[in-house]
Amino acid sequence: MNNKKKEHIDIVYTFSKEKLDEFRCMSVRQRLQWLEEANLFINRTIGFKKRALTDARFEGIAPK
């Protein structure tokens, strides 16, 4: 049996001052919508299995 541990890849996102200023001008509703759309795009693009490699919250829902 292989007892190899899965290692998570740490990813750091950085935003420019201009992008942060853009977010600051958005309403809370607009920010939430932006986050939901970005999350949906990521899930559709790379899928839950690959996303679980960088985010432990997706381990339980990623197909084996």
N, C-alpha and C positions, 0 to 999 in steps of 0.2 A: 504494500500500500504506500502511496506517495503522500507524505505529510508536509509537503511544501507549503509554506505560508504565502498567502497573497499579499503583495505589497501595494499600497496605494500610492499613486502618483500625486504629488502636491502641485496644484496649479494656482498661480496667483494672477489675478486680474488687476490691471492698473488702468486708470482713466486720466486723461489730460485735464488740466485746469478748465479748458474750454468745455469739455464734455461734462464735467462736474457742474459748471455754471449752467449748462443746458438742463441738466436734471433738476437743479435748484429752482429753475423757473417753471418746472412742470408741477401740476397739481398732484396730490397724492393719488388720485384716481388714474391719472395719466402715467405716473411712475409704476403703479401696480400693473396696469395694462401692458406697459413696455416689458416688465419682468415676466409676466405670464406668456407673452408672445416669444420672448427670447428663450424661455424654458421649453416651450412647445417646439420651437425650431431645433434646439439642441437635441431633444428627445427623438424627434423625427429624423434628424441627420445622423446621429451616431448610435442611437438606440440605448436601451436601458443597460444592456450587458456591458458595453464599453463605458457608459457613464458610471457604472458601479466601480470601475477601476480608479476613478478620480473622486468619487463621492460615496462614502460608506452608506449613506441613506438609501442608495439604490440597490444595495446588495440583496435585500429580501425580495425585491420585485423583478430582479433581472432573471430571465429564463436561464436554466442551467444547461 
